[in-house]
Amino acid sequence: MITEPVLIIRVNKLFHNGISATELYEITRGVWKIAEPRRSSVEYAFSVYDGVVKEVYKVNAWHPALSTPYKNRSENDITLNGEISMEGRAEFIGEVAKPEIRDKYLDRSVAFLFSKGAANPVKYINC
């Protein structure tokens, strides 16, 4: 059971075997269409692939989309060459969660939280 305020982010489209820690962080942290009032209550973000938590991040701050630097992702990559508008989208800055939080959720399934066929890649828990 998840007890903290969490944003679950499914990264199925960009995840790949051998993904680096930096790449995983960058595809998890941005850019998402999420509402300001709700996102401010998020303490942790789960990076989820195929229903399994791959990493847990402590969210330190939210920023407008593309306003903070990325090491491995270009603006063209993020916006699909301008096909995706950044209006109303945000990204977070964070860090890997402390072991007492991370170890509770890492490599655990959260697939049961998503309805079959659910298209939205994000889900709020306890927010």
N, C-alpha and C positions, 0 to 999 in steps of 0.2 A: 504494500500500500504506500502510495506517495503522500507524504505529510507536509512537504514544503510547497510554497508557491512556485510552480514550474510552468515553463513554456516548452512543450514537446515539439521538436522540429524534425520532420521526416526529410532526410537528405537522399532519398533513394535515387534520384536522377543523376546526382553528381558524385555519389560515393563509388569507389572502386577498390578492388583488392590492392593492398600496398599503399593506400593513401597515407600521406605523412600527417603528423599531428598538426602542423601549420595549415595544411590544406583542409583538414577536417574542421578545424576552428573557423576558417574563413568561409566555408560553405554553410556552416551552421549559424554564424553571427549575422549574416546579412544576405540579401536585403528582403524584408518581409513586410507585407501589408497588414499591419497590426495597429489597433486603436491606442491612442495615447492614454486614456484613463486606465485601461487594463494593463498595458505593458509596464506601467510604473510600479505595479505590485509584484512583478515577476522577480524572483530572487535567483532562480537557476534555470538554465536552458539545457535540455537533453538533446543530444545529436542522435537520431534514431535511423537505423537502416534495417529494412526488412523486419520491422517490429521490435528490434533489439537495441537497447541503449548502448551506443558506441563510445560516448563521452558525456561528461557532466561538467558544465561550466557555471561559475558564479558570475552573474551579470552585474557589472559595476556601473554601467551607464548606457543610456540609449541616445542615439544621434540620428539626424536625418540621413537617409540613404546616400551612400557615396561621399559622405563628408569626412570619413576617416580612412587612412591608408590601408591598402591590401598589399601583401607581398606576392601572392601567387595568382590573383584574379585581376584581370583588366576590366575597365568600365565596359568595353565592348562585350566581354564574356558575360558579365553580370546582367547587362541590359539586352542580351541577345542582339547585338548590333543596333541598339536603339529601338527594338520592337517592344520592349517593356518600359512603361513610364515609371519613373521613380516617385511620382506624386503620391503622397500618403504612405510611403514606405520608410522603414527604419532599419537600423543595424545596431547591434550592441557591441560594447567593448567589455571583455571579461577575462577570466582566467580559469584554468582547470580547478574544479572545486576541491576543497580540503578532503583528505582521505575519509573522514567520518561520514561525509555526505556522498562522495563519489562511490565508495565501496558499497553503499546501500543499493545503488541502482545500476552500476556498470554491468554490462552483459546480461541484464534482465529483460524479459519480454514486457512490452507495453502494448502489444498488438491488440489486446482485448479492449483497449480504450478507443479504438477506431472502428466505426461501422464498416462493414464490407462495402467497398466501392467509394468510401469517403475520399474526396479529391483534395480537400484543404490540407496543406502540408503542416499546418500548425494547430496545436490544441493547448488550451489553458487548463491547468489543474490547480485547484485551491487559490485561484486569483479572483 
